[in-house]
Amino acid sequence: MFDYYLHVLSSFCNHQFALCRRLRDVGGVEDDDSSIKSSSGPARTHAVLADTKPVKIGPRVVHTEHFICKGGVDTGRLLDLSRKKLYTTAKAMGGNVLLDEQWDCRIRHPKIQKHEFKVKIHYSATVARSFFPDGQRPVGIEAAKGIKGLMTVLDRHAELWC
């Protein structure tokens, strides 16, 4: 009987710890004062493709990436990396341009490691096929806020949804 209660308690604690970790990673536990947020604003298409009509429009693709950076955060560079990953996915789906692009970025200062930053980039776009070339740069990159310093990416994880 004791083993059963121990198992139940252990299972409950593991579940609670997992929930706390998930909340911490999403940002539900930390206050917003310690994070820097920036966004491209509403979804928009590059100026090169704004007046063109695509041959075929595909699905909307969402790409979320988590980075751990040390020393500083070059948000423009990280956005460029995320967009390239999304563009690679679009090419695999038969597209050659991204339309209606939108991104948002959140930089958090961890409480333990003072010079390491957690960065979450959420990038979405519609995959399409066009006779005109892709813009090859994130839209609204001038709105990207970063942290000055020499950035070193220590870790990178990606999630992709279609």
C-alpha positions as CSV (number, residue, x, y, z in Angstrom):
1,M,0.0,0.0,0.0
2,F,2.9,2.3,0.8
3,D,4.4,1.8,-2.6
4,Y,1.1,2.8,-4.3
5,Y,0.9,6.1,-2.3
6,L,4.6,6.7,-3.1
7,H,3.9,6.1,-6.8
8,V,0.9,8.5,-6.8
9,L,2.8,11.2,-4.9
10,S,5.8,10.8,-7.3
11,S,3.6,11.0,-10.3
12,F,1.8,14.1,-9.0
13,C,5.1,15.9,-8.2
14,N,6.5,15.1,-11.7
15,H,3.4,16.5,-13.3
16,Q,3.6,19.7,-11.2
17,F,7.3,20.1,-12.0
18,A,6.6,19.7,-15.7
19,L,3.8,22.2,-15.5
20,C,6.0,24.7,-13.7
21,R,8.8,24.2,-16.3
22,R,6.3,24.7,-19.2
23,L,4.9,27.9,-17.6
24,R,8.4,29.2,-17.0
25,D,9.4,28.6,-20.7
26,V,6.2,30.2,-22.0
27,G,6.7,33.2,-19.6
28,G,3.7,32.7,-17.4
29,V,5.7,32.8,-14.2
30,E,8.2,35.5,-15.0
31,D,7.1,39.1,-15.0
32,D,7.0,41.1,-18.3
33,D,9.3,43.7,-16.8
34,S,12.3,41.5,-17.6
35,S,11.5,40.9,-21.3
36,I,11.9,42.9,-24.4
37,K,9.2,42.5,-27.0
38,S,9.1,43.6,-30.7
39,S,6.8,42.8,-33.6
40,S,6.5,43.4,-37.3
41,G,2.9,44.6,-36.8
42,P,0.1,43.3,-39.1
43,A,0.8,40.7,-41.8
44,R,2.3,42.3,-44.9
45,T,4.0,41.3,-48.2
46,H,7.4,42.6,-49.4
47,A,7.2,45.7,-51.6
48,V,8.8,43.7,-54.5
49,L,5.8,41.4,-54.5
50,A,3.0,43.8,-53.4
51,D,1.8,44.7,-56.9
52,T,2.2,41.2,-58.3
53,K,-0.3,38.3,-58.5
54,P,1.0,34.9,-57.4
55,V,0.4,31.9,-59.7
56,K,-0.7,29.7,-56.8
57,I,-1.3,30.4,-53.1
58,G,-0.6,27.6,-50.6
59,P,-1.2,27.2,-46.9
60,R,-0.1,29.5,-44.0
61,V,3.0,28.2,-42.3
62,V,3.9,29.1,-38.7
63,H,7.5,28.7,-37.5
64,T,8.6,29.2,-33.8
65,E,12.2,29.2,-32.8
66,H,13.8,29.3,-29.4
67,F,17.4,30.6,-29.1
68,I,19.7,30.9,-26.1
69,C,22.2,33.7,-26.7
70,K,25.2,34.9,-24.7
71,G,26.7,38.4,-24.7
72,G,24.0,40.2,-26.6
73,V,21.0,39.6,-29.0
74,D,21.1,40.6,-32.7
75,T,17.3,40.3,-33.3
76,G,17.6,41.1,-37.0
77,R,20.1,38.3,-37.6
78,L,17.9,35.8,-35.6
79,L,14.8,36.9,-37.6
80,D,16.8,36.4,-40.8
81,L,17.7,32.8,-39.7
82,S,14.1,32.0,-38.8
83,R,12.8,33.4,-42.1
84,K,15.4,31.3,-44.1
85,K,14.2,28.2,-42.3
86,L,10.6,29.1,-43.1
87,Y,11.5,29.8,-46.7
88,T,13.2,26.4,-46.9
89,T,10.0,24.8,-45.8
90,A,8.1,26.8,-48.4
91,K,10.4,25.6,-51.1
92,A,9.8,22.0,-50.0
93,M,6.1,22.6,-50.2
94,G,6.4,23.8,-53.8
95,G,6.4,27.5,-53.2
96,N,9.0,30.1,-54.1
97,V,7.8,33.2,-52.3
98,L,6.4,34.1,-48.8
99,L,3.3,36.4,-48.7
100,D,1.6,38.1,-45.7
101,E,4.6,37.7,-43.4
102,Q,4.4,38.5,-39.7
103,W,6.7,38.0,-36.8
104,D,7.1,38.7,-33.1
105,C,10.1,38.4,-30.8
106,R,10.5,38.2,-27.1
107,I,13.8,38.4,-25.3
108,R,14.0,37.3,-21.7
109,H,16.7,37.8,-19.1
110,P,17.1,34.6,-17.1
111,K,17.5,35.2,-13.4
112,I,20.4,32.8,-12.9
113,Q,22.7,33.4,-15.9
114,K,23.0,37.1,-16.1
115,H,24.7,37.3,-19.6
116,E,22.5,34.6,-21.3
117,F,19.2,35.5,-22.9
118,K,16.3,33.4,-24.0
119,V,14.8,34.5,-27.4
120,K,11.6,33.3,-28.8
121,I,10.7,34.2,-32.5
122,H,7.3,33.4,-33.9
123,Y,7.3,33.8,-37.7
124,S,4.3,33.1,-40.0
125,A,3.7,33.5,-43.7
126,T,1.6,32.2,-46.6
127,V,3.4,30.0,-49.0
128,A,2.9,30.9,-52.7
129,R,4.3,30.4,-56.2
130,S,5.2,33.4,-58.3
131,F,7.1,34.5,-61.4
132,F,8.8,37.2,-59.4
133,P,11.6,36.6,-56.9
134,D,11.2,36.5,-53.1
135,G,12.2,39.5,-51.0
136,Q,14.7,37.3,-49.0
137,R,14.5,39.6,-45.9
138,P,12.1,39.7,-43.0
139,V,9.4,42.4,-43.2
140,G,9.5,45.2,-40.7
141,I,13.0,44.4,-39.6
142,E,13.5,48.0,-38.6
143,A,11.1,47.4,-35.6
144,A,13.4,44.6,-34.2
145,K,14.7,45.4,-30.7
146,G,17.9,43.7,-29.5
147,I,20.5,43.8,-26.8
148,K,23.9,45.4,-27.7
149,G,26.9,43.1,-27.5
150,L,28.7,40.3,-29.3
151,M,26.0,37.6,-29.7
152,T,26.9,33.9,-29.4
153,V,24.1,31.4,-30.1
154,L,24.4,28.6,-27.5
155,D,21.3,26.7,-28.4
156,R,18.5,26.7,-31.0
157,H,15.2,24.7,-31.2
158,A,12.6,25.0,-33.9
159,E,8.9,24.2,-34.1
160,L,7.0,24.2,-37.3
161,W,3.2,24.2,-37.9
162,C,1.3,24.1,-41.1
